[in-house]
Amino acid sequence: MSRAILLTRIHAINWYGYHDSLDVEGHLLIAGLTGSGKSVLMDLVQLVLVGTDRALFNRSATGTTSDRTLKSYVLADTKREENGQAQYVRDKGAIAYVALEFTWPSKDRVETWGLRLEFRSALENQGRVTPFWCDGRLEKTDLLDAARRPLELAVFRQFIESQRDGRLFETQEQYLRDMANDSHLNFNRNVLAALLPTSMSFTNLKSFDEFCRRFILPGDSLNITDVVASYKNFQAYERDLRELRDQLDRLEAISNLYSRHAAANRDRIVARWLAAQLASEHTSAQVIALESQRARLRLELVGEEARVTLLDGWILRRRTEIKQAQAVIFQMPGGADYMALRLRLLTVSDEIARLKAIGGTLESALQARLKNARGWMVRGAEASLASATLLESLLKAVEQLESTPLNEAGNALRSLAEAMETVKAEINRAARPLRERAEAVRVEGGRLQAEIIMLEQGIPPGPQRLLNALNEVLPREGREPCARQLRELCEVSDERWRAAVEVVFTRKFAVVVPAEHYDRALKVCQETRGDSPEESLIHPERALRLPAVVEAGSLAEKLSVESPVARRVVGQLFGRIMCVEKSEDLVGHDAAILPDGFMLDGVFAGRRQHYNNLPFVGKRGLEQQLAIKRALARDLDAEDRRLRPALE
């Protein structure tokens, strides 16, 4: 006896042009003119067996997909458009029932599987699909009410579940799974879903091999769980080996560096000892040489002293003889006049020599003075620092000196000097702001360059005295220093609130150390000299005992913190300060703050300070500050280049 489960009835209620239940028996031929609706029934069979997601409408008529949709079948598309809108016969909405009845070989078991399709209007594109199943045969009248209209969902549900022991499914996946189950129609869902739309197109596949691959061979993927696990273990071992190799390389590098450091220290000590020894020997040799030179100079000094004594005697005798000769000359007739003329001759000779020198160089000196004056006047005009009137006066003084004879140039030179001094005074007054600004630009540029170098190394230009003192004394924690500022352990998660965080976070430079190093850090903090009021030391154990209450919407939520100590401190400082967008919302909280840092805390409203646009909190804050100061440095450099020509 055949074991085939046979299709014995097709229900097509409001399915395009169909509104009936059709019996199927034996070999069935569906024939008719083109467009009479043959493919409509084929699409119904396909839709019920594979669902709306896998059905390919009109394949039996065209061999490929068409523009037919579930909506066009239920609402009966007229294939006409008005104003670009498709027109439907059932444009007010419709309910359709499509179902297939199957009968077992023994004829004692019948099941009906189908879909209830509902579109409320032509504007609805998806519609509501309700799969169903019932035991036994359905008649056309079972699907219609007294007015011969398709049943509403509630009435249909009651009928199927209470009278026919059936079921309405929530999803098509449940419907298709149960229908293919071996306790019902007993078929392979994947094969049918792939084969049925293809077979309805009445087209051949490329080859028998392709048919076998798509419809006969199992589509389940190979179980490669063990292979994947083994490969992941292999990758983990490789990663561990790379880490161990990296650690070995680092340890070898540390060992080599330590050996080189020890050798360098030894060489430094030997070099210092050799330098001291050689310096001592050189000094001893210099002492011996200088002692020998001193003895030789003493011998020479004895002879020079004797010669000086002899020369002093000769000079004294010569002066006595000159005085005696002068006395004799004065006593002679006309002697006094002779001596006076003699002295006058010496004076006049010196004056004549001086005047000759002046007469030979005065002309060239005057021409050089005129050339320098003109050149200086041109540069003054180019600098645009002196008025045109004063420069005109200076030009007239230069032209007057050029046209004045050399022996009458005194007054013209004085006029030129006065005009030059007047212009110079005005230029100095005009240039004073430029010089002051240039000096300020130079000082500010130098300060910015120093801060940029620090920021490039990850060091903020803030207070560091306590932090540096602690890191010099306390051991490092791996690659990180033992002591870290609170601002390093936080990161602003919402940049809109950075201004508020920077303004209200006055304890950002407080220092956090591990609990085991706190006692030693406290002594270092007490012994640190110099004022650094913004720095302080956090007690880690007390910080961890702070209540971990952070209210929703508070400023603490705008900060991401990894350190437990820093998280408790941030929660204590900002966990009650609520973030609000408008000023009128401040009064609704005990403590609240605006994005620009203005806040209300209890009875006090105000801003602790204005944000200076220099962020410090978090790594991103330092990166932003570095970018800002680089831009400022570029502006100062451009201003310096602009000021330099005028100053020169």
Buried (B, 14 or more C-beta within 10 A) or exposed (E): EEEEBBBBBBBBBBBBEBBEBBEBEEEEEBEEEEEEBBBBBBBBBBBBBBBBEBBBBBBBBEEEEBEBBBBBBBBBBEEEEEEEEBBBEBBEBBBBBBBBBBBBEEEEEBBBBBBBBBBEEBEEEEBEBBBBBBEEBBEBEBBBEEEEEBBEEEEBBEBBBEEBEBBBBEEBEEBBEBBBEEEBBEEEBEBBBBBBBBBBBEEEEEEEEEBEEBBEEEEEEEEEEEEEEEEEEEEEEEEEEEEEEEEEEEEEEEEEEEEEEEEEEEEEEEEEEEEEEEEEEEEEEEEEEEEEEEEEEEEEEEEEEEEEEEEEEEEEEEEEEEEEEEEEBEEEEEBEEEEEEEEEEEEEEEEEEEEEEEEEEBEEEBEEBBEEBBEBBEEBBEBEBBEEEBBEBBBEBBBBBBEBEEEEBEEBBEBBEEBBEBBBEBBEEBBEEBEEBBEEBEEBBEBBBEBBEBBEEEBBBBBBBBBBBBBEBBEEEEEEBBBBBBBBBBBBBBEEBBBBBBBBBEBBBBBBBBEEBBEBBEEBBEEBEEEBEBBEBBBBEEBBEBEEEBBEBBBBBBBBBEBEBBBBBBBBBBBBBBBBEEEEBBEEBEBBBBBEBBBBBEEEEEBEEEBEEBBBBBEBBBEBBBEBBBEBBEEBBEBBEEBEEBEE
